[in-house]
Amino acid sequence: MRKTLKFLFLVLIFVGALGNLLRPFREYFVLGPWGWFVAKIIFALFGILVTVIFGFVAYRILTVRSVHRQVSARRSERVQLIYDALDAGRELMQKDIIPFAEDVGIRWTTYQILRENGLDEIFPTEFYSIEQAAESKLAEWLESPNELGALPDAIEHAPSVTINADGKDHIYHVFRFRVNEPHWAASRGWMLGIVGPYFVDSEPYDWPAATFSRLEREEDITPVNEANWAHENFVMKYRRDK
C-alpha cells in the first residue's frame, strides 16, 4: 500500500509539473475570460483519469504479487516437513517422500528440493516419469493467481502430440482438467493444458519451455490445436526472437 500511495503521489506531481510547463502557452488555451481556468480544469480531469488508470494498474500488480507470495507460502508449508528433516540432518527415506509425490500440487516442487540436496535417488520411481512430472508442473502453474488460481480438482493425461521442427520431434503432453463449484471456471467443465516440449532424450523433471493453458473448454479445442498453438507462440517465437 505504501508503494501504491508513493506512486500516485509521483503521478500527481507529474501532472502538476505538466501544468506549470504549459503555463507560458496559456494564450493558446484562452477561450474567453475563463479560458485558462477551463484549461486547468481539463488538465485536472486528465490528471485524475491518468491517476485512476495507473493506480488501478499498480493495485493489480501489487495484488497479484501478494497472492503469488501467498501461493508460494502455502506450497512451502505443504513441503515444510521435508525442509524440517533436512535442517535437522535427519535421514529421509523413500517412504517419507511418497505422500509428497502423490500430491499433484507439490510433486514437482518435492523433486526439485530433493535434487537440490542430492537426494533425488529417494524419489519414488512410480512418480518418476515425464507424464507424472508434467502433470504436476501444469497443476502448480494452474494454481497461480494469473491463471486458474487453484489446483484442479481432477486432472487426466490426454494423448500427447508430437511436432517435428528443426529436424527434432517436439513432444507435448496434453492434460484435461476441471474444477468444482464454486470456482468461476467450474461451468467450463473439462479444459485442456499442455506441457512441453520434451525430446527423446529428456529426463522426466527437465524444465519444459512451455507450460500453458488457455482455459478453453475441451469441446472447443483439440489436443493437437492446443499443442500447435503453444509450439508456435512459445517455442518457435522464442527461437525467432533470439
Secondary structure as UniProt FT lines:
FT   HELIX           2..22
FT   HELIX           23..29
FT   TURN            33..34
FT   HELIX           35..78
FT   HELIX           80..88
FT   HELIX           94..102
FT   TURN            104..106
FT   HELIX           107..116
FT   TURN            117..118
FT   HELIX           120..122
FT   HELIX           125..127
FT   HELIX           130..142
FT   TURN            145..148
FT   STRAND          154..157
FT   STRAND          161..165
FT   TURN            166..167
FT   STRAND          168..178
FT   TURN            181..182
FT   TURN            184..185
FT   HELIX           186..188
FT   STRAND          191..198
FT   TURN            200..201
FT   TURN            204..205
FT   STRAND          210..212
FT   HELIX           218..220
FT   HELIX           223..230
FT   HELIX           231..236
FT   HELIX           237..241
//
